């Protein structure tokens, strides 16, 4: 069974960890989740001074029992000039987390990204409130 870290599209964005049925201890899932979010927050869209996590570009993160992480992410626009590079940046950041055995990043465009996916922090940073 997979543990999932995902972002909500409601007014507030929050990390959700589902550990039911996992062979990993809940405290290990929590540690990996916190470290992974921290790692993802080091990756920035070069055209926007906000990290990709706060921008809402990370749609889903699955952590399986073998500690493989699968990340579904998007871009602010399909024609983004770093579309070919950003998944590698995300993969490299995720690989820095202790305890992760492998990382796979998928680029998705459904649903399309919109400003409503940004956290309050990102909206304040960009004066979009």
N, C-alpha and C positions, 0 to 999 in steps of 0.2 A: 504494500500500500504506500502511497505517496503522502508526504506532508506538503501542504501548500501554503505559500506566502503570496497573498494577492492584495491588490489595491481596490478599494471601493470607489465608485464613481458618485457617491452621494456628496453632501456638503463637505464632509471631512474624509480624508483619505486615511486608511489605517491598515496596518499589517495584520493579517489573519493567519494563524497557524493552526492547522488541523492535524493532530497527531494520533487520531484514532486508528488503531490497528498497526501502528508502526513498530518495528523492532528497535528503533532508536529510542533511548531514554528521553522523556519530555524535556529535561533540563538541557540535554545536548541539542535537541531541535531548537530550543529557545536561544541557546548560545550561537548556533550556526545562523539562525535567522537574524539575530542582532548584528553579528559580524558581517553577514551578507548585505544587509541594508546599509551598514557603514561603508562597505566596499563599493556598493553601487552608487552611493552618494559622492564618491570621488570622481565619477565620470560626468563630464559636463558637455552639453551641446555647445559647440564652439561659437555659435551665433547668439546664444542666449545665456546670460550669466547665472544660470540656475542648474543644479544637478539633475540628472535624468530621472532619479527617483521622485524628487519633489515635483518635477514637471509632469509626472504621471506617464512616463514612457515605458515603464515596466508594467506589463499587463498580468503576468503570472510567473511564479517561480515554484517549481516542483522539486522536492528533495526526496529521493527514493531511499530504500533501506540500504542500498549499496553506497549511499552518500553521493550519488550523481545528481547534479543540479541541472534542470532544464528550465531555461528562461524564455518566455515569450515577451518580446518588446516591440515597440513601434518607433516611429519618428514623428516629429511635428508636421512634416510634409513628406510625401513619397519621393519628391525630387530633391531631398536634402543632399547637399554636396558631400556629406560624410557617410552616406548610406552604406557604402561598402566597407568603411572603416569602423564605424561605431559598434557593430556586433563584436568585433575583435577586442575593442576597448572594454566592453562589458564582460566578455569571457575572461580577459586577463585580470580584471578587477575581482571577479568571482573566484578565480583560481588562487587568490591570495588568502582566502579564508581557510583556516586550519580545519582539517577534518573532511574537506570536500575531495572526493576521489576523481571526479570528472565534471566537465561543464559543457553544455550544448546550448547555443543561443539561436532562437528562431525569430526572424523578422516577420511580423504580422501587420496587416493594415485593416483588419476588421475586428472590432469597430475602429473607424477612423479616430485619430487623436483629435481632441478639442480642448480648449482652455479650461473647460469644466473638470478636466482630469487633474489639473494642478492643485497642489496643496495650498492652504492659506499662506504658508511661508513663501511659496513661489509667487503667488498673486501679489503679495506685498512687495517682494523684491522687484517685480516687474511693473508695479503700480497698476495692476489690473484688478481692482476691487471696487 
